[in-house]
Amino acid sequence: MTALNDILDLSCVEIDVDASSKKRAIERGSELIADAHIGVNPRALFEQLMARERLGSTGLGDGIAIPHCRSDAVTEIVGGLLRLAQPINFDAPDDDDVDLIFCLVVPKDAQDMHLKILSRLARIFSEATNRDTLRAAPTAQALFDAFDAMLRSAGGSD
């Protein structure tokens, strides 16, 4: 199983994403993940993430959302991190708009790991200093490095 700190690749991190809606942001996350992982169809992944989103918003509050799904298209846990140019409505429980989005895709049979990773990601994003650091990162590389450090300090391997 993939270590938590191995789920994100620099090629799946993007800043200043121009997304005018939740659908467009999830679509962009799907494209980033599909571009970096052979065999992942961006449209199919988008549809899986949106199907999960229709069950209830994955907006956590404090400007954070973690759209997620399980998929047969991946054999390892993968993610994409987006920082939006402008916050968007994500139907979060606190009604705050979202500007940091982590798209998480887990193999179909990895339900326990899926829940563990969601919990760790939620803990990382629940800390105001982490959110501030991610929002202040000037480049995709800096955003990746900051998030990678957060993953490692959160207990990166299982």
C-alpha positions in Angstrom: 0.0 0.0 0.0 1.1 3.5 -0.8 2.6 5.6 2.1 0.7 8.7 2.7 3.6 10.9 1.8 3.7 9.2 -1.7 0.2 10.0 -2.8 1.0 13.4 -4.3 3.4 14.1 -7.2 4.5 17.6 -8.2 2.8 17.2 -11.6 -0.5 17.0 -9.7 -0.1 20.3 -7.9 -1.3 23.6 -9.5 -1.7 27.1 -8.2 -3.8 30.0 -9.4 -6.3 27.6 -11.0 -9.1 29.5 -12.7 -12.2 27.6 -11.8 -15.6 29.3 -11.7 -17.5 26.4 -10.1 -17.2 23.3 -8.1 -17.6 21.2 -11.2 -14.8 23.0 -13.1 -12.5 22.7 -10.1 -13.1 18.9 -9.8 -12.8 18.6 -13.6 -9.3 20.3 -13.4 -8.3 18.0 -10.5 -9.4 15.0 -12.6 -7.3 16.2 -15.6 -4.2 16.7 -13.4 -4.4 13.2 -11.9 -5.2 11.6 -15.3 -2.3 13.4 -17.0 0.1 12.0 -14.4 -1.2 8.4 -14.1 -1.4 6.1 -17.2 -4.7 4.4 -17.7 -6.8 7.0 -15.8 -9.5 8.6 -18.0 -10.1 12.2 -16.9 -13.8 12.1 -17.8 -14.5 8.9 -16.0 -12.6 10.1 -12.9 -14.5 13.4 -13.0 -17.8 11.5 -13.1 -16.7 9.3 -10.2 -15.7 12.4 -8.1 -19.0 14.2 -9.0 -21.0 11.1 -8.1 -19.5 11.2 -4.6 -20.0 14.9 -4.4 -23.8 14.5 -5.2 -24.0 12.3 -2.0 -22.9 15.4 0.0 -20.4 18.2 -0.3 -16.8 17.3 0.4 -16.2 20.9 1.5 -14.8 20.7 5.1 -15.0 24.4 6.0 -12.2 27.0 6.3 -11.9 27.2 2.6 -11.0 23.5 2.2 -12.5 20.7 0.1 -11.4 17.0 -0.4 -13.4 15.5 -3.3 -12.6 11.8 -3.2 -13.6 8.5 -4.7 -12.6 4.9 -5.0 -11.8 3.8 -8.6 -10.7 0.7 -10.5 -8.5 3.0 -12.7 -5.8 3.3 -10.0 -3.7 0.6 -8.3 -2.2 3.1 -5.8 -3.6 6.0 -3.8 -3.2 9.3 -5.8 -4.1 12.9 -5.3 -4.1 16.3 -6.8 -3.7 19.6 -4.9 -5.2 22.8 -6.4 -5.1 26.3 -5.1 -7.7 28.4 -6.8 -7.1 31.9 -8.1 -10.5 32.9 -6.6 -12.5 31.0 -3.9 -15.7 29.3 -5.1 -18.9 28.0 -3.5 -18.5 24.4 -2.6 -21.5 24.0 -0.3 -19.2 23.7 2.7 -20.9 23.4 6.1 -19.6 26.8 7.2 -20.8 28.4 3.9 -17.2 29.7 3.3 -16.0 29.6 -0.2 -13.2 27.1 -1.0 -9.8 27.9 -2.4 -7.8 24.8 -1.5 -8.9 21.5 -3.0 -7.3 18.1 -2.6 -8.7 15.4 -5.0 -8.1 12.0 -3.6 -8.5 8.7 -5.6 -8.1 5.4 -3.9 -8.2 1.8 -5.4 -11.6 0.3 -5.3 -10.6 -2.3 -2.6 -8.8 0.1 -0.2 -11.7 1.3 1.9 -9.9 1.2 5.2 -6.9 3.2 3.8 -9.4 5.6 2.1 -10.9 6.5 5.5 -7.4 6.7 7.2 -6.1 9.1 4.6 -9.2 11.2 4.6 -8.9 11.5 8.4 -5.2 12.5 8.1 -5.9 15.0 5.4 -8.7 16.6 7.4 -6.3 16.9 10.4 -3.7 18.6 8.3 -6.2 21.0 6.8 -7.8 21.7 10.2 -4.7 23.5 11.4 -4.9 27.3 10.6 -1.1 27.5 10.3 -1.1 24.8 7.7 -3.8 26.5 5.7 -2.0 29.8 5.9 1.3 28.2 4.7 -0.4 26.5 1.8 -2.1 29.7 0.8 1.1 31.7 1.0 3.2 29.3 -1.2 4.4 31.4 -4.2 4.9 28.5 -6.6 3.5 25.0 -7.3 6.9 23.6 -6.1 6.6 25.6 -2.8 3.0 24.4 -2.4 4.1 20.8 -3.0 7.1 21.1 -0.6 4.9 22.6 2.1 2.2 19.9 1.8 4.8 17.1 1.6 6.3 18.3 4.8 2.8 18.3 6.4 2.1 14.8 5.2 5.5 13.6 6.6 4.9 15.2 10.0 1.4 13.7 10.1 2.8 10.2 10.0 3.5 9.6 6.4 3.6 5.8 6.3 1.2 3.1 7.3 
